[in-house]
Every structure is written in structure tokens, then in C-alpha cells.
């Protein structure tokens, strides 16, 4: 089974539409399988792809960025982060921010 993404709201709406007295594990499972989904990109593969293509992390998410200024400018010891691990950290932080906003 491949990983896929579904809308949490769509899943809740679908389950809330089940009439009272008609609840069962089988019914819930069937309803969730019928929520439209999109294929998920595994985080590790996405991070590897971004890193392999030398995509820099946006300045606002960079540890070298402070008070609207890049502290790495002119400092070769502070290159723009773009490793797979750097991307994983930033994307994970973005996802946590999205969860907090929900």
C-alpha cells in the first residue's frame, strides 16, 4: 500500500454523514477509503531531490537569517544550507506550523 494524503476535513465530514445507529468499524473503514486522495511524496525522497538539485532553503527559514538580514553574506564558513537534512528540518517545521494553525 502506497502512502497517500487525504483532507482531514473531508474525512471528518464523511464520517459525520454516517447516520446515527449505523456506525461500525467496517462502515468507518469503507467511508475513509472513499475519501479522495492524492499520492504522497515521501519526505526523505523530496529532501534528497531538493538537495541533489542544489535548491537553497528560503532565507526566512535559514538558520543564517536574523532580523531580515542574512548573516552568511560574505562569510564562506556559513554557506546556504541545502543538504537533505537541512531540508527535512525546515519542511518538518513548516508542517508543524500548519498543524498548529489548524
N, CA and C atoms as an extended XYZ file, in Angstrom:
306
Properties=species:S:1:pos:R:3:atomname:S:1:resname:S:1:resid:I:1 pbc="F F F"
N         0.843       -1.170        0.000 N   UNK     1
C         0.000        0.000        0.000 CA  UNK     1
C         0.895        1.242        0.000 C   UNK     1
N         0.644        2.146       -0.945 N   UNK     2
C         1.401        3.386       -1.015 CA  UNK     2
C         0.822        4.395       -0.043 C   UNK     2
N         1.692        5.301        0.412 N   UNK     3
C         1.215        6.399        1.251 CA  UNK     3
C         0.403        7.346        0.391 C   UNK     3
N        -0.632        7.904        0.945 N   UNK     4
C        -1.386        8.920        0.242 CA  UNK     4
C        -1.879        9.957        1.230 C   UNK     4
N        -2.352       11.063        0.704 N   UNK     5
C        -2.813       12.162        1.536 CA  UNK     5
C        -4.315       12.341        1.349 C   UNK     5
N        -5.010       12.579        2.446 N   UNK     6
C        -6.429       12.917        2.382 CA  UNK     6
C        -6.655       14.169        3.203 C   UNK     6
N        -7.710       14.857        2.881 N   UNK     7
C        -8.071       16.046        3.645 CA  UNK     7
C        -8.693       15.603        4.960 C   UNK     7
N        -8.151       16.089        6.058 N   UNK     8
C        -8.697       15.765        7.373 CA  UNK     8
C       -10.157       16.221        7.450 C   UNK     8
N       -10.445       17.419        6.915 N   UNK     9
C       -11.807       17.948        6.930 CA  UNK     9
C       -12.736       17.049        6.105 C   UNK     9
N       -12.287       16.624        4.923 N   UNK    10
C       -13.121       15.750        4.086 CA  UNK    10
C       -13.412       14.431        4.797 C   UNK    10
N       -12.423       13.895        5.506 N   UNK    11
C       -12.622       12.641        6.232 CA  UNK    11
C       -13.627       12.829        7.369 C   UNK    11
N       -13.489       13.904        8.119 N   UNK    12
C       -14.417       14.174        9.231 CA  UNK    12
C       -15.822       14.392        8.699 C   UNK    12
N       -15.937       15.171        7.622 N   UNK    13
C       -17.259       15.405        7.029 CA  UNK    13
C       -17.903       14.096        6.582 C   UNK    13
N       -17.110       13.235        5.983 N   UNK    14
C       -17.639       11.953        5.507 CA  UNK    14
C       -18.113       11.092        6.677 C   UNK    14
N       -17.327       11.055        7.751 N   UNK    15
C       -17.715       10.246        8.910 CA  UNK    15
C       -18.923       10.851        9.626 C   UNK    15
N       -18.998       12.180        9.667 N   UNK    16
C       -20.149       12.825       10.299 CA  UNK    16
C       -21.439       12.591        9.521 C   UNK    16
N       -21.319       12.234        8.255 N   UNK    17
C       -22.500       11.991        7.424 CA  UNK    17
C       -23.112       10.610        7.664 C   UNK    17
N       -22.411        9.757        8.405 N   UNK    18
C       -22.959        8.426        8.697 CA  UNK    18
C       -24.115        8.603        9.675 C   UNK    18
N       -25.285        8.087        9.322 N   UNK    19
C       -26.441        8.241       10.211 CA  UNK    19
C       -26.213        7.564       11.572 C   UNK    19
N       -26.730        8.169       12.648 N   UNK    20
C       -26.607        7.546       13.970 CA  UNK    20
C       -27.205        6.133       13.946 C   UNK    20
N       -26.609        5.250       14.696 N   UNK    21
C       -27.077        3.869       14.753 CA  UNK    21
C       -26.550        3.017       13.609 C   UNK    21
N       -25.811        3.623       12.717 N   UNK    22
C       -25.285        2.901       11.558 CA  UNK    22
C       -23.757        2.868       11.603 C   UNK    22
N       -23.195        2.990       12.809 N   UNK    23
C       -21.761        3.058       12.971 CA  UNK    23
C       -21.169        1.680       13.192 C   UNK    23
N       -20.087        1.422       12.514 N   UNK    24
C       -19.321        0.193       12.738 CA  UNK    24
C       -17.916        0.422       12.194 C   UNK    24
N       -16.993       -0.376       12.662 N   UNK    25
C       -15.617       -0.253       12.188 CA  UNK    25
C       -15.567       -0.455       10.682 C   UNK    25
N       -16.323       -1.407       10.184 N   UNK    26
C       -16.359       -1.683        8.745 CA  UNK    26
C       -16.875       -0.469        7.987 C   UNK    26
N       -17.928        0.141        8.487 N   UNK    27
C       -18.503        1.308        7.814 CA  UNK    27
C       -17.512        2.474        7.818 C   UNK    27
N       -16.876        2.728        8.966 N   UNK    28
C       -15.882        3.800        9.033 CA  UNK    28
C       -14.739        3.551        8.047 C   UNK    28
N       -14.238        2.334        8.030 N   UNK    29
C       -13.132        1.992        7.141 CA  UNK    29
C       -13.526        2.213        5.690 C   UNK    29
N       -14.706        1.736        5.313 N   UNK    30
C       -15.178        1.893        3.934 CA  UNK    30
C       -15.306        3.379        3.576 C   UNK    30
N       -15.849        4.168        4.483 N   UNK    31
C       -16.015        5.600        4.213 CA  UNK    31
C       -14.663        6.296        4.051 C   UNK    31
N       -13.701        5.953        4.913 N   UNK    32
C       -12.380        6.581        4.807 CA  UNK    32
C       -11.663        6.194        3.517 C   UNK    32
N       -11.832        4.953        3.079 N   UNK    33
C       -11.216        4.535        1.820 CA  UNK    33
C       -11.814        5.297        0.640 C   UNK    33
N       -13.026        5.798        0.783 N   UNK    34
C       -13.688        6.513       -0.306 CA  UNK    34
C       -13.428        8.016       -0.308 C   UNK    34
N       -12.666        8.514        0.669 N   UNK    35
C       -12.284        9.927        0.660 CA  UNK    35
C       -11.226       10.091       -0.440 C   UNK    35
N       -11.425       11.043       -1.371 N   UNK    36
C       -10.432       11.229       -2.438 CA  UNK    36
C        -9.048       11.525       -1.866 C   UNK    36
N        -8.043       11.000       -2.504 N   UNK    37
C        -6.678       11.204       -2.030 CA  UNK    37
C        -5.754       11.545       -3.192 C   UNK    37
N        -4.565       11.967       -2.823 N   UNK    38
C        -3.506       12.222       -3.800 CA  UNK    38
C        -2.276       11.460       -3.341 C   UNK    38
N        -1.442       11.010       -4.276 N   UNK    39
C        -0.223       10.305       -3.863 CA  UNK    39
C         0.671       11.213       -3.023 C   UNK    39
N         1.249       10.663       -2.002 N   UNK    40
C         2.159       11.428       -1.142 CA  UNK    40
C         3.593       11.239       -1.629 C   UNK    40
N         4.366       12.299       -1.533 N   UNK    41
C         5.790       12.209       -1.840 CA  UNK    41
C         6.497       11.939       -0.521 C   UNK    41
N         7.230       10.831       -0.436 N   UNK    42
C         7.945       10.563        0.816 CA  UNK    42
C         8.903       11.713        1.142 C   UNK    42
N         8.904       12.141        2.387 N   UNK    43
C         9.708       13.277        2.813 CA  UNK    43
C        11.186       13.071        2.505 C   UNK    43
N        11.709       11.876        2.756 N   UNK    44
C        13.134       11.653        2.516 CA  UNK    44
C        13.478       11.807        1.044 C   UNK    44
N        12.620       11.328        0.148 N   UNK    45
C        12.885       11.449       -1.296 CA  UNK    45
C        12.788       12.905       -1.745 C   UNK    45
N        11.805       13.645       -1.216 N   UNK    46
C        11.672       15.053       -1.547 CA  UNK    46
C        12.919       15.823       -1.114 C   UNK    46
N        13.376       15.577        0.107 N   UNK    47
C        14.555       16.277        0.632 CA  UNK    47
C        15.806       15.932       -0.173 C   UNK    47
N        15.949       14.670       -0.550 N   UNK    48
C        17.093       14.264       -1.368 CA  UNK    48
C        17.064       14.966       -2.721 C   UNK    48
N        15.889       15.051       -3.331 N   UNK    49
C        15.747       15.700       -4.634 CA  UNK    49
C        16.106       17.183       -4.546 C   UNK    49
N        15.598       17.869       -3.535 N   UNK    50
C        15.904       19.288       -3.368 CA  UNK    50
C        17.398       19.502       -3.166 C   UNK    50
N        18.015       18.633       -2.379 N   UNK    51
C        19.439       18.747       -2.101 CA  UNK    51
C        20.276       18.435       -3.341 C   UNK    51
N        19.934       17.362       -4.042 N   UNK    52
C        20.687       16.962       -5.228 CA  UNK    52
C        20.632       18.023       -6.324 C   UNK    52
N        19.570       18.808       -6.344 N   UNK    53
C        19.431       19.855       -7.354 CA  UNK    53
C        19.896       21.218       -6.841 C   UNK    53
N        20.607       21.194       -5.706 N   UNK    54
C        21.208       22.402       -5.111 CA  UNK    54
C        20.206       23.528       -4.895 C   UNK    54
N        19.005       23.165       -4.447 N   UNK    55
C        17.985       24.158       -4.136 CA  UNK    55
C        18.259       24.672       -2.720 C   UNK    55
N        18.462       25.970       -2.602 N   UNK    56
C        18.705       26.557       -1.282 CA  UNK    56
C        17.402       26.684       -0.512 C   UNK    56
N        17.501       26.554        0.778 N   UNK    57
C        16.359       26.788        1.659 CA  UNK    57
C        16.038       28.278        1.610 C   UNK    57
N        14.756       28.654        1.562 N   UNK    58
C        14.419       30.084        1.555 CA  UNK    58
C        15.046       30.803        2.751 C   UNK    58
N        15.496       32.014        2.518 N   UNK    59
C        16.199       32.782        3.550 CA  UNK    59
C        15.456       32.833        4.878 C   UNK    59
N        14.129       33.030        4.836 N   UNK    60
C        13.361       33.188        6.073 CA  UNK    60
C        13.421       31.943        6.956 C   UNK    60
N        13.705       30.777        6.357 N   UNK    61
C        13.763       29.529        7.115 CA  UNK    61
C        15.195       29.104        7.428 C   UNK    61
N        16.150       29.909        7.023 N   UNK    62
C        17.564       29.571        7.172 CA  UNK    62
C        18.082       29.970        8.559 C   UNK    62
N        18.923       29.120        9.151 N   UNK    63
C        19.492       29.488       10.456 CA  UNK    63
C        20.457       30.674       10.356 C   UNK    63
N        20.911       31.013        9.140 N   UNK    64
C        21.808       32.163        8.946 CA  UNK    64
C        21.040       33.473        8.798 C   UNK    64
N        19.725       33.425        8.889 N   UNK    65
C        18.884       34.605        8.666 CA  UNK    65
C        18.417       35.147        9.999 C   UNK    65
N        18.672       36.415       10.236 N   UNK    66
C        18.305       37.026       11.508 CA  UNK    66
C        17.876       38.463       11.276 C   UNK    66
N        16.687       38.806       11.747 N   UNK    67
C        16.196       40.182       11.652 CA  UNK    67
C        16.269       40.734       10.229 C   UNK    67
N        15.726       39.976        9.292 N   UNK    68
C        15.667       40.368        7.881 CA  UNK    68
C        17.044       40.552        7.251 C   UNK    68
N        18.050       39.886        7.782 N   UNK    69
C        19.401       40.005        7.263 CA  UNK    69
C        20.069       38.639        7.278 C   UNK    69
N        20.758       38.316        6.188 N   UNK    70
C        21.485       37.051        6.107 CA  UNK    70
C        22.865       37.245        6.724 C   UNK    70
N        23.131       36.544        7.799 N   UNK    71
C        24.423       36.668        8.486 CA  UNK    71
C        25.535       35.932        7.737 C   UNK    71
N        25.174       35.183        6.685 N   UNK    72
C        26.183       34.431        5.933 CA  UNK    72
C        26.780       35.229        4.782 C   UNK    72
N        26.203       36.389        4.470 N   UNK    73
C        26.724       37.186        3.352 CA  UNK    73
C        28.185       37.535        3.616 C   UNK    73
N        29.025       37.165        2.662 N   UNK    74
C        30.454       37.458        2.779 CA  UNK    74
C        31.196       36.537        3.728 C   UNK    74
N        30.531       35.521        4.280 N   UNK    75
C        31.179       34.597        5.215 CA  UNK    75
C        31.134       33.188        4.627 C   UNK    75
N        32.221       32.755        3.967 N   UNK    76
C        32.222       31.435        3.329 CA  UNK    76
C        32.084       30.273        4.316 C   UNK    76
N        32.258       30.541        5.608 N   UNK    77
C        32.101       29.469        6.597 CA  UNK    77
C        30.622       29.195        6.884 C   UNK    77
N        29.718       30.062        6.354 N   UNK    78
C        28.278       29.891        6.564 CA  UNK    78
C        27.568       29.777        5.204 C   UNK    78
N        27.761       28.653        4.500 N   UNK    79
C        27.109       28.524        3.202 CA  UNK    79
C        25.595       28.365        3.365 C   UNK    79
N        24.869       28.686        2.299 N   UNK    80
C        23.415       28.490        2.337 CA  UNK    80
C        23.126       27.010        2.541 C   UNK    80
N        22.302       26.675        3.537 N   UNK    81
C        22.010       25.269        3.800 CA  UNK    81
C        21.140       24.683        2.699 C   UNK    81
N        21.491       23.486        2.261 N   UNK    82
C        20.710       22.822        1.228 CA  UNK    82
C        20.881       21.308        1.258 C   UNK    82
N        21.386       20.777        2.370 N   UNK    83
C        21.512       19.326        2.459 CA  UNK    83
C        20.124       18.718        2.672 C   UNK    83
N        20.016       17.435        2.459 N   UNK    84
C        18.741       16.740        2.686 CA  UNK    84
C        18.298       16.907        4.142 C   UNK    84
N        19.239       16.857        5.076 N   UNK    85
C        18.894       17.035        6.495 CA  UNK    85
C        18.404       18.451        6.781 C   UNK    85
N        19.024       19.447        6.131 N   UNK    86
C        18.558       20.832        6.297 CA  UNK    86
C        17.122       20.957        5.806 C   UNK    86
N        16.860       20.401        4.629 N   UNK    87
C        15.504       20.458        4.069 CA  UNK    87
C        14.507       19.723        4.950 C   UNK    87
N        14.892       18.566        5.477 N   UNK    88
C        13.997       17.788        6.343 CA  UNK    88
C        13.605       18.609        7.576 C   UNK    88
N        14.584       19.301        8.170 N   UNK    89
C        14.319       20.142        9.346 CA  UNK    89
C        13.333       21.252        9.004 C   UNK    89
N        13.584       21.944        7.905 N   UNK    90
C        12.730       23.070        7.528 CA  UNK    90
C        11.320       22.612        7.168 C   UNK    90
N        11.198       21.567        6.372 N   UNK    91
C         9.871       21.082        5.969 CA  UNK    91
C         9.099       20.578        7.183 C   UNK    91
N         9.787       19.904        8.094 N   UNK    92
C         9.135       19.427        9.316 CA  UNK    92
C         8.623       20.615       10.136 C   UNK    92
N         9.420       21.672       10.243 N   UNK    93
C         8.971       22.878       10.959 CA  UNK    93
C         7.754       23.492       10.272 C   UNK    93
N         7.764       23.542        8.942 N   UNK    94
C         6.623       24.094        8.206 CA  UNK    94
C         5.365       23.269        8.471 C   UNK    94
N         5.519       21.943        8.463 N   UNK    95
C         4.355       21.072        8.701 CA  UNK    95
C         3.824       21.270       10.128 C   UNK    95
N         4.727       21.412       11.100 N   UNK    96
C         4.295       21.644       12.485 CA  UNK    96
C         3.558       22.974       12.604 C   UNK    96
N         4.007       23.998       11.865 N   UNK    97
C         3.324       25.285       11.869 CA  UNK    97
C         1.909       25.145       11.282 C   UNK    97
N         1.773       24.324       10.234 N   UNK    98
C         0.464       24.092        9.628 CA  UNK    98
C        -0.470       23.390       10.616 C   UNK    98
N         0.065       22.391       11.340 N   UNK    99
C        -0.736       21.663       12.330 CA  UNK    99
C        -1.199       22.615       13.423 C   UNK    99
N        -0.317       23.524       13.841 N   UNK   100
C        -0.663       24.473       14.908 CA  UNK   100
C        -1.719       25.458       14.451 C   UNK   100
N        -1.740       25.743       13.149 N   UNK   101
C        -2.701       26.705       12.608 CA  UNK   101
C        -4.089       26.094       12.449 C   UNK   101
N        -4.176       24.771       12.397 N   UNK   102
C        -5.482       24.090       12.206 CA  UNK   102
C        -6.352       24.163       13.422 C   UNK   102
